């Protein structure tokens, strides 16, 4: 997968897996990683699917309607890619924290929904429930931060509360942060994510 890797300054710090929104690329979220923890390594990935020229992490049939077969294939592809990248760059595979926005948050959510060992934790900006038909793995103790919008037209508020419940039922420790700025990724929710991260 197209990506950027940046080696962190502190070996014990995590590697941030940065996952952009629809139409973005691997450069978009780099400033966020440096803001949350400048000592962390960064693996920032570009989605392999193109929708009218816009990169995404998996296909959709309509807005908010996912192609579930493609989602499963792309989730495995990303999972395998993280493993390959950890060998190539020498980072700790068990210390990866995803930071995703919108479509990128949705594939990060599906990594959590599919694999117990994909992520040490996740920061999800404006995610949806990636799959309502699956049984989640044991996520006991996995910390997850969700930033959601009370008036997000793409992710209705119940998507966020349903996601919180599903993750909690699998054992994850979820913090849900609300804003009222639609689907936007705001600086104030990034600050809230940073505050959450600093307590891990
Ligand atoms: C998705 O397709 O993942 C969601 O609708 C969010 C987005 O617009 O990318």
Boltz pocket constraint, residues with backbone or C-beta under 6 A from the ligand:
constraints:
  - pocket:
      binder: B
      contacts: [[A, 21], [A, 22], [A, 60], [A, 62], [A, 63], [A, 64], [A, 65], [A, 102], [A, 103], [A, 104], [A, 106], [A, 126], [A, 154]]
      max_distance: 6.0
